[in-house]
Amino acid sequence: MKRVLILITILLAAGLASTPASSRQVANQRIQRVPLRKNRIEMKSPTTWFKTPTKIDPKTKEQLYYDPKPSLVVANAKAGKYYLKFIGVDGKAKVATFQRPDCVDVIVIASAAKSTSGYRYEYVVRNIVTSGCYLDGFAAQNFSTDISPKRPSKVNDVFIGDMSANIFKDGNWIRFAPLPPHPKVQPGQTVKFTLYSSAPPGVVECRVDGGGALTGDGGDELPAELVALISKVGYNAWPRGLTIGPIDDLKSMSQGEKTAYLLNTLPKCQGEGWMTTQVLQDYERLLKQGDLQGIFESIANDLKTNSITTEVFAMIEGMKGG
C-alpha cells in the first residue's frame, strides 16, 4: 500500500512538472480592469460645536444659547448612508439623511471608433454588484475644443453638461447623468454614454458619483459642523480612475513625440488592468528601438487575444498616420 501511495505521488508531481511553462504564464497574463479608486474619507460625529447666543433670560438676566447638539449616526454602511441629527431652532429634533457619493463600485469600459468625421467615443459604465447604491452620474475629462453633442443637452433621457472648471482643475470635464424616466442604474446594471470629437483618444481621468446626497428633515438648517462634515466628502470622494478621451495635442504629434507619450502612458494603462505585463514589456522594447510600426502591426492580434483592452487599442490605432 505504501509503495502505491509513493507511486501516485511521483506521477502527480511529474504531471505538474510537465505542465507547459507557456500555459502557466498565460494564466498569469490576463487583463482585468480594476474598479475606480476611492479616497476612503472618514466621517465622524462632531465632538465640539458652536452654540449660538439667542436672547437674555428676562428672569435670570443670563444669556441664553441655541444648542444644536449635532451628531452623525451610520444608517447603512454599505450604502454610505448617515443620519444627521440635531436640534432645530424651533427646539424640535431634526433628522436629515446623507448618502456618500462613493457608495458605488464602478468599472468603466471605453472605446473610440474612427470615421471620416472623427471619433465616436463610447463609455460603458458598470455599476457592479458590490455597489451599495445606484449610479448617479459619470464624468469624463477631455482636452479638446471640439466635442459634441452641444451642452447642456438631454439625449435619450441622459443630461449632458460641462462641469465647472473650479471642481476638477485639469482639462475640461463633461458629466452624464441619467434622468427620469431613465431607470436608475442599480448595482449589477450597466449604462452607455457617447461623445463625438475630431480629436484622437489619449488617456484621461474619469469619475463617478452615486446615491441621493442630502434628503429628509431640516436640510436647510443644518448646523455648520454637519455642513462641514458632508462637504469633506463632496467631489473629493467621487471614485476616480483612468479612461480614454479626446486630446487635441495628439493630432500634431511627431513620431518621436508619440513614442515618448506611449512610454509615459503605457505603464499607467497596465496599472489599470488594460494590458498584460508581457505586452507592456514588448511594447516598451519596440518603442525604445524606435519601432512604432511594430506596435501598430501587433495591436489587432493583441486585442483579439485579450492581451490589451479597447482603450489601449483605440489610443494606439489613433496614432497611425500623420
N, C-alpha and C positions, 0 to 999 in steps of 0.2 A: 504493500500500500504506500509506504514511504517513497519507494522508487517511482511509483506512478505520479505522486504529487510533485516530485522533483522534476520529472519529465515534462509535466504540464507547465510548470513554472518556466522551464527553459524554453519551451515552444512559445509561450506567451511573450517572453522577453524578446525572442527572435522576431516574432511578428511585429512588435512595437518598433524594434530597431530597424526593421525593413521598410517602415513607412517612409515614402519618398520625402526628402527634405523640402522639395518644392511644395508638396501638399501642406506640410506644417507651416510654411511661410505664407501660403495663400490664406490659411485660416487666421493668421495674424495681420493680414494686409487687406482688410476690408474697410471701405469707407463707411462712416457712420456720423451723420450730422449731430451736433451737440445742441441741446436746448439753449435758448438765450439765457445769459447770466444775470444773477440778481445781486444787489448790493447788501442784502441782509441787514437793513437798517432796523435797529431795535426800538420798540416803543415801550415806555414805562409810564406808570401813573405819576403825576406831579407830586413832589414831596413838599414843595413850598408854593405859595401863590399869594397874589395881591388882594387885599381887602379894600374895597372902595368906601371912602367916607360918604355918608348919606346925609344925616342931619343930627342936630343936637337934641338929646332927650329932654323934653320940657320939664320933667320932674327932677331927674338926677343932674341935668346940665352936662352930662357926659356925651362925648362923640359916639355916634352910632355908625356901624360899618355894615356894608353888604358883603357877606362871606359866601362866595360861590361854591366852595368845597368841591373842586373839580377832581374827578377820578377817572381812571381808564380800566375797563374790565374786558378781558378776552371773551368774546361771544362764540366764535368759531375759528379756531387756529388755522385749519386747513383753508378755509375760505377767506382768511385775512380780515375777519370782521371783529370790530370792537364796539363796546358800548361806552359812549362818552357821557358820564353822569355829572350833574352839577345842580346847584340851586339857582333858579331863575330870579330875576329882580323882583318878581311878584311873590317870592318866598316859597314857590312850589318846586318840587323835584322835577328835573327835566332829564330826558334820555335821548341822545342822538346816536345814530349808528354810522360808523365809518368803516369803509372797506378799502384795504390797501390796493394800490394799482398793481403790485407784484404778486397778486393771488393767482396768476396764470402761469402755466408751464407751456412754453411755445417753441416749436421748431418751424423755421422758415425755409422754404424751397423756392429758389428763384431761377428764372431762365430769361434769355434775351434772344429773340429771333430777328434776324436781319432781313430787310426787304429793300426795294428801290427807294422807299421814302424814309428809311431809318430803321429804328429798332422798336420792337414790341416787347416790353418788359412784363413778365407775369410773376406775381408773388403768391405762392400757395402758403397760407398761414395755418398751421395745425395747432389747435388748442388741445394738447394731448391729455390723455385720460387721467393723469396725475394732477391736473389743474384743480383748483378749489372753487373756480367760478367761471363765468362766461367771459369771452374776449370782448373788450370794449372798443379797441382800435389798434391800428398798426401804423407806424411812421417810418418812412424811408428817407435817407439822406441822398442828396444829389449835388453835383457840381456842374450844372448846365443851365443855360438861359433858354433852352428850347425844350419845354415839357408840355405835353398835353395829356388829358383834357384840361381846358381852362379851369381856373379855380377862383372862387369856390364854385362847386357844382355838385349835382347829385346824379349819380349814374347807377341804375339798377338798385335803387334803394341804399346806396352807399354814398355818404358825404365825402367829398374830396376837397381838402383845403390846405393852404400853406400855413405852417406854424410860424409863430413869431421868432425873429432872429435872436431874441433875448432868452429863449428857452434852451435850445441846444445850439451852442455857439458856432460850430464849424459848418460851412456849406449851407445848402437850402434843405428844408425838411417839409415833406408832404405827408399829411395824415389821412388815413382812410378809416371811416367809422360807419359800420352798418347801422341804419336807422329803420324804425318801423315803417312799413310792415315786414322788413327783412327780419327773419328769425334770429334770435340771439345765437351766437356761436358758442355752444356749450362744450364742456370737456369731452374729448373724443371726436369733435367735429372740425371741419376744415372750411376755409373761405378763401376766395381768389380775388386779387386786385390787379389792375392793369394800368400801365403807363406807356406813353409813346414819346420817343425822343430821337433826334438826329445824332445824338452823342453816343459813342460806343460804351460798353459796360466796363466798369472797374469796381474794385472793392470799396464799399461804403458801409456806414453803420445803419442799423435799424433798431427800433424799439417798439414795445407793445405795452398796453395797459389793459387792466381788466376790472370788473366789478362796478359797483354803483356809487363810489365816492361817499358823499355825506348825505344821509337821509334821516328822517324822523323828526322828533320834537326838539324845538329850541335851537335849531341850527343857526339862526340869525343872531343869537345872543350868547354864543359860546364864549366862555372865559378865555382871556388871552393865552393862558397856559395851555389850553387844549388846542387852540388855533395854531400855536407854535409847534405843538406835538404832531399834528397831522400835516402841517406844512413841511416838516422834516422828511416825510415820506411822500412828497409830491412827485414832480418829474424825476427827481434823483433816484426814485425807487423803480422807475419803469425798467423791466427786464430789457437787456441790451445785447446786441451781437453784431455780426457782420452779414452782409448780403452783397448783391451787385446793384449798381445804379449808374445812370448817365454821368459821364465825366467829359467835359468839352476838351480838356487838355490832351486827352488820348487821341484826338483827331489828328494832331500835328506832330506827334512824337516821331523822332527818327528811330531807326532800328536799334541804335545804341541806347536811346532813352527807354525804348520798350523793354530791352534786355535788363536794364537797371531797375525798371519798375517791377518786372516779374521777380527778379532776385530778392527784392524787398518785400513783395506781396505774397509770393507762394508759401513761405513758411506760416504766414497768418492763415492762409487757406487750409493748410494741413492741420493747424490748431483747431480749426472749425470742423474738422472731420470731412473736408471736401476732397481730400486726395490721400492716397496711401503714402507711407514713409518712403517706400521704394520708388514710387513715381516722382515724389519730390526730389529725391536724390538724383534720379535720372535726368529730370528737367534742369536741375541746378548744374549738373555736369555739362549738359548741352549748352546752356546759357553761358557758362564760363569759357566754353570753346567758341563762342560766337555763332553757334548753330541754332538760331531761332527757327529756321526752316525745319530742322529735325523734330522740333516740338510740334510745329504745325502738322507734320505728317503723322504724329502719334496720337493726337487728341481724340480723333474719331474712334479709334480702336480702344483707347483707354476709357472713354465714356461707355462704350459698349460692354466692356469687361468690368464695369463698376470700379475702376481704379481712380476715376475722378468724377466729380458731380457736374451737374448742368452749369453751376456757377463758374467753375474753372474752365469748362469747355467754352462757354459764351465769351468770357473775358479774353481768352487766347484767340478764339475764332475771330473776334472783333479786331484783332491786331493784324490780320492778314491784309496784304496790300498796303499801299501808302508808303 
